[in-house]
Amino acid sequence: MITSRISEDLKQGRRSLAVVGLGYVGLPAALAFAEHFSVIGYDCSQTKIEALCQGADPNGELSSDHFQQSNIVFSSDPDCLQKASFYVVAVPTPIDRYNKPDLTPLLAATQTVARFLKPGDYVVYESTVYPGCTREDCVPVLESVSGLKAGVDFWVGYSPERINPGDKNHTLSNTIKIVSGWDETSLSEIASVYETIIHAGVYRATTLEVAEAAKIIENTQRDVNIALMNELSIIFGRMGINTYEVLEAAGTKWNFLPFYPGLVGGHCIGVDPYYLDHKASQLKYHTQIISSGRFVNDSMGGYIGKKAVKQLIAMGKSPVGAKALVLGFTFKEDVSDIRNTKVADIVRELQDYGLKVDLVDPMADAQQVQREYGFILQPQPQSDYDIIVLAVAHEAYRNLSTATMQAWGRPDTLLVDVKGLFRHQRAELGWAYWSL
Ligand SMILES: NC(=O)c1ccc[n+]([C@@H]2O[C@H](COP(=O)([O-])OP(=O)(O)OC[C@H]3O[C@@H](n4cnc5c(N)ncnc54)[C@H](O)[C@@H]3O)[C@@H](O)[C@H]2O)c1
């Protein structure tokens, strides 16, 4: 067995750390490590590497200051990984069209790392996976491609990421990070490496599987709780009760949890529960609560679109040829990420009923929206809209004045206020109003 003080070697600059996958998770980690160690930032996307070499984050999360005086080399050439001894893997873990885990990027990255693995190396996964994935799916690939043995020649860890894009308060360094290792010694080394960048400290999970499970339930818990709020809003909608007003009232009790109805898109909350559901199915357990939560949340875009059309008809208007404005397209507020956005379901529902939809989002990239969804993003709203759907609570929309809204509408416009932003200004607006 090879004993190795990797944390000390990294600190002394004798060995290097590589981050594989430089997206929302990998890039901040790579730059944080590069303040202390010699770092290689590898991504298979050449376009991304070109931007990073210019000091620009394609996701718009980090400013150019973050790249200054960093001890980091960016490359899209896998051979750059030869020099590394501690690998951090942060590649996507999406679902396929049947909502099953798609491990293609994770296993491809694992193969790449395995080609360069040497005795004494460490591989730590940060991608969100189901419990057991690191040991059962990734380690066999590392072993078969490298010809080395885990726990004897090299060590494996799992350390889930908890960053929340768009959130300036909860950062990588001020949020406790869970770390886990193959055994006691590797756990202690991995913890020491992460303690260098996490000021809030690390939590040592007992096994890889505990750390994997801890991450997946963070998002599953949110998904199920939001689904409950969405279901409540469907019930209250039938009674003409405003759900946000109900939640405001209920929230005055000390133990009432602050969850709200809304669209659940993106690549975390709307995806991770499917990973857990997949693992449960393998174990012959059919999830009830987790899959019901997914069903409710996945249906909300279509539900909102239908409610808007019904209300328009109730106002004596035909949806065919009516003009709709949808404000916001990203999967949540204050980010540019459009992956798996459920606003797309609202747009399609309105179009299916014959409405002409103008889509506006100052945060989203128009080319990407067209490439991935086939929708044309308008630079600015026009006027005379029959329906305005306030779909995403971007800061710019949270601060909208009623006068600006009124300039986009007509005296008889219907406001579909998904997040209830205008619920206190309904009277001032003087429009028909609907929110979750
Ligand atoms: N974004 C979040 O808020 C967040 C939070 C916690 C956990 N996670 C998890 O972290 C993981 C990464 O998510 P992300 O949002 O950073 O993804 P991302 O899409 O922003 O970035 C992933 C990067 O990996 C690169 N990549 C893909 N395959 C590769 C390969 N084989 N070799 C090298 N590079 C490769 C892509 O080009 C991309 O730049 C996922 O498992 C996700 O569930 C994400």
Ligand as a Chemical Component Dictionary entry (heavy atoms), coordinates in Angstrom:
data_LIG
# 
_chem_comp.id                   LIG 
_chem_comp.type                 NON-POLYMER 
_chem_comp.pdbx_formal_charge   0 
_chem_comp.three_letter_code    LIG 
# 
loop_
_chem_comp_atom.comp_id 
_chem_comp_atom.atom_id 
_chem_comp_atom.alt_atom_id 
_chem_comp_atom.type_symbol 
_chem_comp_atom.charge 
_chem_comp_atom.model_Cartn_x 
_chem_comp_atom.model_Cartn_y 
_chem_comp_atom.model_Cartn_z 
_chem_comp_atom.pdbx_ordinal 
LIG N1  N1  N 0  -25.399 24.024 -10.695 1  
LIG C1  C1  C 0  -25.752 23.814 -9.434  2  
LIG O1  O1  O 0  -26.380 24.648 -8.794  3  
LIG C2  C2  C 0  -25.354 22.547 -8.723  4  
LIG C3  C3  C 0  -25.370 22.525 -7.328  5  
LIG C4  C4  C 0  -24.991 21.371 -6.675  6  
LIG C5  C5  C 0  -24.634 20.242 -7.419  7  
LIG N2  N2  N 1  -24.659 20.280 -8.778  8  
LIG C6  C6  C 0  -24.242 19.084 -9.504  9  
LIG O2  O2  O 0  -22.904 19.280 -9.962  10 
LIG C7  C7  C 0  -22.703 18.632 -11.223 11 
LIG C8  C8  C 0  -22.236 19.638 -12.256 12 
LIG O3  O3  O 0  -23.268 20.595 -12.441 13 
LIG P1  P1  P 0  -23.011 21.995 -13.136 14 
LIG O4  O4  O 0  -24.245 22.795 -12.916 15 
LIG O5  O5  O -1 -21.697 22.555 -12.725 16 
LIG O6  O6  O 0  -22.931 21.551 -14.659 17 
LIG P2  P2  P 0  -22.470 22.460 -15.894 18 
LIG O7  O7  O 0  -23.189 21.940 -17.069 19 
LIG O8  O8  O 0  -22.580 23.903 -15.545 20 
LIG O9  O9  O 0  -20.934 22.155 -16.035 21 
LIG C9  C9  C 0  -20.425 20.915 -16.331 22 
LIG C10 C10 C 0  -19.194 21.063 -17.198 23 
LIG O10 O10 O 0  -18.673 19.780 -17.416 24 
LIG C11 C11 C 0  -18.175 19.716 -18.740 25 
LIG N3  N3  N 0  -18.091 18.318 -19.137 26 
LIG C12 C12 C 0  -19.102 17.480 -19.486 27 
LIG N4  N4  N 0  -18.613 16.257 -19.743 28 
LIG C13 C13 C 0  -17.282 16.311 -19.549 29 
LIG C14 C14 C 0  -16.222 15.378 -19.672 30 
LIG N5  N5  N 0  -16.469 14.123 -19.999 31 
LIG N6  N6  N 0  -14.981 15.800 -19.445 32 
LIG C15 C15 C 0  -14.723 17.092 -19.092 33 
LIG N7  N7  N 0  -15.680 18.029 -18.962 34 
LIG C16 C16 C 0  -16.937 17.641 -19.175 35 
LIG C17 C17 C 0  -19.144 20.542 -19.543 36 
LIG O11 O11 O 0  -18.565 21.011 -20.745 37 
LIG C18 C18 C 0  -19.470 21.661 -18.563 38 
LIG O12 O12 O 0  -18.630 22.787 -18.757 39 
LIG C19 C19 C 0  -24.027 17.962 -11.547 40 
LIG O13 O13 O 0  -24.011 16.656 -11.074 41 
LIG C20 C20 C 0  -25.035 18.780 -10.751 42 
LIG O14 O14 O 0  -26.187 18.031 -10.441 43 
LIG C21 C21 C 0  -24.984 21.421 -9.447  44 
# 
loop_
_chem_comp_bond.comp_id 
_chem_comp_bond.atom_id_1 
_chem_comp_bond.atom_id_2 
_chem_comp_bond.value_order 
_chem_comp_bond.pdbx_ordinal 
LIG N1  C1  SING 1  
LIG C1  O1  DOUB 2  
LIG C1  C2  SING 3  
LIG C2  C3  SING 4  
LIG C2  C21 DOUB 5  
LIG C3  C4  DOUB 6  
LIG C4  C5  SING 7  
LIG C5  N2  DOUB 8  
LIG N2  C6  SING 9  
LIG N2  C21 SING 10 
LIG C6  O2  SING 11 
LIG C6  C20 SING 12 
LIG O2  C7  SING 13 
LIG C7  C8  SING 14 
LIG C7  C19 SING 15 
LIG C8  O3  SING 16 
LIG O3  P1  SING 17 
LIG P1  O4  DOUB 18 
LIG P1  O5  SING 19 
LIG P1  O6  SING 20 
LIG O6  P2  SING 21 
LIG P2  O7  DOUB 22 
LIG P2  O8  SING 23 
LIG P2  O9  SING 24 
LIG O9  C9  SING 25 
LIG C9  C10 SING 26 
LIG C10 O10 SING 27 
LIG C10 C18 SING 28 
LIG O10 C11 SING 29 
LIG C11 N3  SING 30 
LIG C11 C17 SING 31 
LIG N3  C12 SING 32 
LIG N3  C16 SING 33 
LIG C12 N4  DOUB 34 
LIG N4  C13 SING 35 
LIG C13 C14 SING 36 
LIG C13 C16 DOUB 37 
LIG C14 N5  SING 38 
LIG C14 N6  DOUB 39 
LIG N6  C15 SING 40 
LIG C15 N7  DOUB 41 
LIG N7  C16 SING 42 
LIG C17 O11 SING 43 
LIG C17 C18 SING 44 
LIG C18 O12 SING 45 
LIG C19 O13 SING 46 
LIG C19 C20 SING 47 
LIG C20 O14 SING 48 
# 
